[in-house]
Amino acid sequence: MTDSELEAIKVAAPTERANPRTFDIDLRSTLDMLKLINDEDRLIAPAVRAVLPELAKAVDLGVGALLAGRSIHYFGAGSSGRIAVLDAAELVPTYTIDPQQVVAHHAGGVAAFEQAMENVEDDEATGAAEALGLGEGDLAIGLSASGRTPYVAGALRAANAGGAATVLVSSNPLAPLGERVDVHVAVDTGPEAIAGSTRMKAGTAQKIVLNTFSTAVMIRLGRTYSNLMIDMTATNAKLRGRLLTILEEATGRTQAQCAETLTAAEGDLKVALVCLLADASAGQARIALQSAGGRVRAALAELSTSRKEAS
């Protein structure tokens, strides 16, 4: 690689530059070394906040995709791909979504999740192949700290060609791919504490962005009531206990009342919640929820309106 090519990479990818604030990090004591890294980490949240308008557009695209019965797909390589896999996987038990609604594609597949396979990120053709099934109504989100990863570029290009909406999450405001997508969420985290180690600030920023994105999408779809998880899958004793805790916090009723109502609702937390908040039967709650698309607040409003009309 020539000097001019190396310089082009540095200009295009801020995360590759040497950080002037940590040039002597290898000479510091352990505590001072940690302080330097922590000082860099403190820059992440403000950088994410600066791109919330773009992230909001991405959330609206995601909500639209799922409401239309389509899907959201993440594409990433290396640390970015691993972060994508984690976010998608955790949505299933947390919000009881179909695993096919939010799908993560990691360059190199399962093998690359467990062991670094740096060469796979340069495979643009594989990225394109994995996005071939995406079409109008779907959403493709590419994660690339530099904004130029070939695997991600291939996936976004194919998704765009199929009619899907596209989003890029990068740490490079001048990312080449940024001009080819519908929304570019460019979190300017700057140079890493260790030059080029994008599993650090850039990776943390990507995790924050994806967690925020997917959580906001679930909230918009009515998968929460207030700030409580009401669509979670209770697969163990701890989580079954949490169902009662959520009912108690949301309704102010006793644990005994909540347990009795949850049993009558056949373990359906949403049905039990509507029963307690609207003093409705399990049957009435189910019908209201079905009519409201599973949204608790809308179901409560519908029951209230029906009672006023009947009185």
C-alpha positions as CSV (number, residue, x, y, z in Angstrom):
1,M,0.0,0.0,0.0
2,T,1.4,3.4,-1.0
3,D,1.8,6.4,1.3
4,S,-1.0,8.2,-0.6
5,E,-3.3,5.3,-0.1
6,L,-2.6,5.1,3.6
7,E,-3.1,8.9,3.9
8,A,-6.5,8.5,2.1
9,I,-7.6,5.9,4.7
10,K,-6.6,8.2,7.6
11,V,-8.6,11.1,6.1
12,A,-11.6,8.9,5.4
13,A,-11.6,7.1,8.7
14,P,-11.1,9.3,11.8
15,T,-10.9,6.2,14.0
16,E,-7.6,5.2,12.2
17,R,-5.8,8.4,13.3
18,A,-3.4,8.5,16.3
19,N,-5.0,10.2,19.3
20,P,-2.9,13.1,20.6
21,R,-4.5,12.7,24.0
22,T,-3.2,9.2,24.6
23,F,0.3,9.4,22.9
24,D,2.0,8.4,26.1
25,I,-0.5,5.9,27.4
26,D,2.1,3.1,27.4
27,L,4.2,5.2,29.9
28,R,1.4,5.8,32.4
29,S,0.7,3.9,35.6
30,T,-2.2,1.4,35.4
31,L,-4.6,3.9,37.1
32,D,-3.6,6.8,34.8
33,M,-3.9,4.5,31.8
34,L,-7.5,3.6,32.8
35,K,-8.3,7.3,33.3
36,L,-7.1,8.1,29.8
37,I,-9.3,5.4,28.3
38,N,-12.2,6.5,30.5
39,D,-11.8,10.1,29.4
40,E,-12.2,9.0,25.8
41,D,-15.3,6.9,26.7
42,R,-16.9,10.0,28.2
43,L,-17.0,11.5,24.7
44,I,-19.3,8.8,23.3
45,A,-22.7,9.7,24.8
46,P,-22.5,13.4,23.6
47,A,-21.5,12.1,20.1
48,V,-24.5,9.9,20.0
49,R,-26.8,12.7,21.2
50,A,-25.6,14.8,18.3
51,V,-27.0,12.3,15.8
52,L,-30.4,11.6,17.4
53,P,-32.3,13.4,14.6
54,E,-30.8,10.9,12.1
55,L,-31.4,8.0,14.5
56,A,-35.1,9.1,14.9
57,K,-35.5,8.8,11.1
58,A,-34.0,5.3,11.2
59,V,-36.4,4.3,14.0
60,D,-39.4,5.5,12.0
61,L,-38.2,3.4,9.0
62,G,-37.9,0.4,11.3
63,V,-41.4,0.9,12.8
64,G,-42.8,1.2,9.3
65,A,-41.1,-2.0,8.2
66,L,-42.4,-4.1,11.0
67,L,-45.9,-2.6,10.8
68,A,-46.0,-3.5,7.2
69,G,-45.1,-7.1,8.0
70,R,-41.6,-6.7,6.6
71,S,-38.3,-7.0,8.4
72,I,-35.1,-5.3,9.7
73,H,-31.7,-6.6,8.8
74,Y,-28.4,-5.7,10.4
75,F,-25.1,-6.2,8.4
76,G,-21.7,-5.9,10.0
77,A,-18.2,-7.4,10.1
78,G,-15.9,-8.0,13.1
79,S,-17.0,-6.2,16.3
80,S,-19.8,-4.5,14.4
81,G,-21.2,-7.8,13.3
82,R,-21.0,-9.2,16.9
83,I,-22.8,-6.2,18.3
84,A,-25.5,-6.6,15.7
85,V,-26.0,-10.3,16.5
86,L,-26.3,-9.5,20.2
87,D,-28.9,-6.8,19.7
88,A,-31.1,-8.9,17.4
89,A,-30.8,-12.0,19.6
90,E,-31.8,-10.2,22.8
91,L,-35.0,-8.7,21.2
92,V,-36.6,-12.2,21.0
93,P,-36.9,-12.9,24.8
94,T,-37.2,-9.3,25.8
95,Y,-40.1,-8.4,23.5
96,T,-41.3,-11.8,22.2
97,I,-40.7,-10.9,18.5
98,D,-40.4,-13.4,15.7
99,P,-36.7,-14.0,15.1
100,Q,-37.2,-13.2,11.4
101,Q,-38.4,-9.7,12.2
102,V,-35.0,-8.4,13.2
103,V,-32.1,-10.4,11.6
104,A,-28.4,-10.0,12.1
105,H,-25.9,-10.9,9.3
106,H,-22.3,-11.2,10.4
107,A,-19.6,-11.5,7.8
108,G,-18.1,-15.0,8.1
109,G,-21.1,-16.3,10.0
110,V,-21.0,-18.2,13.3
111,A,-17.3,-19.0,13.0
112,A,-16.4,-15.3,12.8
113,F,-18.4,-14.6,15.9
114,E,-16.3,-16.8,18.0
115,Q,-12.9,-16.1,16.3
116,A,-11.7,-13.0,14.4
117,M,-11.8,-13.6,10.6
118,E,-10.6,-10.2,9.3
119,N,-10.5,-11.2,5.6
120,V,-14.3,-11.7,5.4
121,E,-15.0,-8.0,5.8
122,D,-13.5,-7.4,2.3
123,D,-16.0,-9.8,0.6
124,E,-18.5,-7.4,-1.0
125,A,-20.1,-10.2,-3.0
126,T,-21.1,-12.1,0.1
127,G,-22.6,-9.0,1.6
128,A,-24.6,-8.5,-1.5
129,A,-25.7,-12.1,-1.6
130,E,-26.9,-12.0,2.0
131,A,-29.1,-9.0,1.2
132,L,-30.6,-10.3,-2.1
133,G,-33.9,-11.3,-0.5
134,L,-34.6,-7.8,0.8
135,G,-37.3,-5.8,-1.0
136,E,-39.7,-2.9,-0.7
137,G,-40.7,-2.3,2.9
138,D,-37.7,-3.9,4.4
139,L,-34.9,-2.0,6.2
140,A,-31.2,-2.8,5.9
141,I,-28.8,-1.3,8.5
142,G,-25.1,-1.4,7.8
143,L,-22.6,-1.0,10.7
144,S,-19.1,0.1,9.8
145,A,-16.8,2.3,11.9
146,S,-15.0,3.5,8.8
147,G,-18.1,3.6,6.6
148,R,-16.3,1.8,3.9
149,T,-16.4,-1.9,4.8
150,P,-16.8,-3.8,1.5
151,Y,-19.1,-6.5,3.1
152,V,-21.4,-3.8,4.3
153,A,-21.2,-1.9,1.1
154,G,-22.3,-5.0,-0.9
155,A,-25.2,-5.6,1.5
156,L,-26.5,-2.0,1.3
157,R,-26.1,-1.9,-2.5
158,A,-28.1,-5.1,-2.9
159,A,-30.8,-4.0,-0.4
160,N,-31.1,-0.6,-2.2
161,A,-31.4,-2.3,-5.6
162,G,-34.2,-4.5,-4.2
163,G,-36.2,-1.5,-3.0
164,A,-35.4,-1.7,0.7
165,A,-34.7,1.4,2.8
166,T,-31.0,1.7,3.9
167,V,-29.3,3.1,7.0
168,L,-25.5,3.3,7.7
169,V,-24.2,3.5,11.3
170,S,-20.6,4.7,11.2
171,S,-18.0,6.8,13.2
172,N,-17.0,8.7,10.1
173,P,-19.1,11.8,9.1
174,L,-17.4,11.6,5.6
175,A,-18.0,7.9,5.1
176,P,-18.1,7.0,1.4
177,L,-21.2,4.9,2.0
178,G,-23.0,7.7,3.7
179,E,-24.0,9.2,0.4
180,R,-25.6,6.0,-0.9
181,V,-28.1,5.4,2.0
182,D,-31.4,6.9,3.1
183,V,-30.0,7.8,6.5
184,H,-26.5,8.1,7.7
185,V,-26.1,7.9,11.5
186,A,-22.5,9.2,11.8
187,V,-21.4,9.1,15.4
188,D,-18.2,11.2,15.4
189,T,-16.3,9.4,18.2
190,G,-12.9,10.6,16.8
191,P,-9.6,8.7,17.1
192,E,-9.5,5.7,19.5
193,A,-7.4,5.6,22.6
194,I,-5.4,2.9,20.7
195,A,-5.4,4.0,17.0
196,G,-7.7,1.9,14.8
197,S,-9.0,-0.2,17.7
198,T,-12.7,0.4,16.8
199,R,-14.0,-2.2,19.3
200,M,-13.5,0.7,21.8
201,K,-15.3,4.0,21.3
202,A,-16.7,3.2,17.8
203,G,-17.9,-0.2,19.0
204,T,-19.5,1.3,22.2
205,A,-21.2,3.9,20.1
206,Q,-22.6,1.3,17.7
207,K,-24.0,-0.7,20.7
208,I,-25.6,2.4,22.1
209,V,-27.1,3.3,18.7
210,L,-28.5,-0.2,18.0
211,N,-29.8,-0.7,21.6
212,T,-31.5,2.7,21.4
213,F,-32.8,2.0,17.9
214,S,-34.3,-1.3,18.6
215,T,-35.7,-0.3,22.0
216,A,-37.4,2.8,20.5
217,V,-38.9,0.6,17.7
218,M,-40.3,-1.8,20.3
219,I,-41.8,1.2,22.3
220,R,-43.4,2.6,19.1
221,L,-44.9,-0.9,18.4
222,G,-46.6,-0.9,21.9
223,R,-44.3,-3.5,23.4
224,T,-44.0,-1.5,26.6
225,Y,-46.4,0.1,28.9
226,S,-44.8,3.2,30.4
227,N,-41.2,2.0,30.9
228,L,-42.2,-1.5,31.7
229,M,-41.6,-4.6,29.5
230,I,-44.9,-6.2,28.9
231,D,-44.1,-8.5,26.0
232,M,-41.2,-10.4,27.5
233,T,-41.0,-14.2,27.4
234,A,-41.0,-15.6,30.9
235,T,-38.7,-18.7,30.4
236,N,-37.5,-19.1,34.0
237,A,-38.5,-18.5,37.6
238,K,-36.8,-15.1,37.8
239,L,-38.7,-13.9,34.8
240,R,-42.0,-15.3,35.9
241,G,-41.5,-13.4,39.2
242,R,-40.8,-10.3,37.1
243,L,-44.3,-10.6,35.5
244,L,-45.9,-10.1,38.9
245,T,-43.5,-7.2,39.8
246,I,-44.4,-5.5,36.5
247,L,-48.1,-5.9,37.3
248,E,-47.7,-4.6,40.8
249,E,-45.7,-1.5,39.6
250,A,-48.1,-0.7,36.8
251,T,-51.4,-1.1,38.7
252,G,-50.6,-0.6,42.4
253,R,-52.5,-3.8,43.2
254,T,-51.3,-6.4,45.7
255,Q,-49.1,-9.4,44.7
256,A,-52.0,-11.7,45.5
257,Q,-54.4,-9.8,43.2
258,C,-51.8,-9.7,40.4
259,A,-51.1,-13.4,40.7
260,E,-54.9,-14.3,40.6
261,T,-55.4,-12.0,37.6
262,L,-52.4,-13.4,35.8
263,T,-53.7,-16.9,36.3
264,A,-57.1,-15.9,34.9
265,A,-55.3,-14.4,31.9
266,E,-53.5,-17.7,31.3
267,G,-50.2,-16.1,32.0
268,D,-50.7,-13.3,29.4
269,L,-49.1,-10.2,31.0
270,K,-50.9,-7.8,28.6
271,V,-54.3,-9.3,29.2
272,A,-53.7,-9.3,33.0
273,L,-52.6,-5.7,32.8
274,V,-55.6,-4.5,30.9
275,C,-57.9,-6.5,33.3
276,L,-56.4,-4.8,36.3
277,L,-56.2,-1.3,34.9
278,A,-59.7,-1.3,33.3
279,D,-61.5,-3.7,35.7
280,A,-62.3,-5.9,32.8
281,S,-62.6,-9.6,32.3
282,A,-59.9,-11.6,30.6
283,G,-62.2,-12.0,27.6
284,Q,-62.9,-8.3,27.3
285,A,-59.2,-7.5,27.7
286,R,-58.3,-9.9,24.9
287,I,-60.8,-8.5,22.5
288,A,-59.7,-4.9,23.2
289,L,-56.1,-5.8,22.7
290,Q,-56.8,-7.6,19.4
291,S,-58.7,-4.6,18.2
292,A,-55.9,-2.3,19.4
293,G,-53.1,-4.3,17.7
294,G,-51.7,-5.4,21.0
295,R,-51.2,-1.8,22.3
296,V,-52.2,-1.6,26.0
297,R,-53.0,2.2,26.1
298,A,-55.1,1.9,22.9
299,A,-57.0,-1.1,24.4
300,L,-57.7,0.9,27.6
301,A,-58.9,3.8,25.6
302,E,-61.2,1.5,23.6
303,L,-62.7,-0.1,26.7
304,S,-63.3,3.4,28.3
305,T,-65.0,4.7,25.1
306,S,-67.2,1.6,24.9
307,R,-68.3,2.0,28.5
308,K,-69.1,5.7,28.0
309,E,-71.2,4.9,24.9
310,A,-73.0,2.1,26.8
311,S,-73.9,4.3,29.8
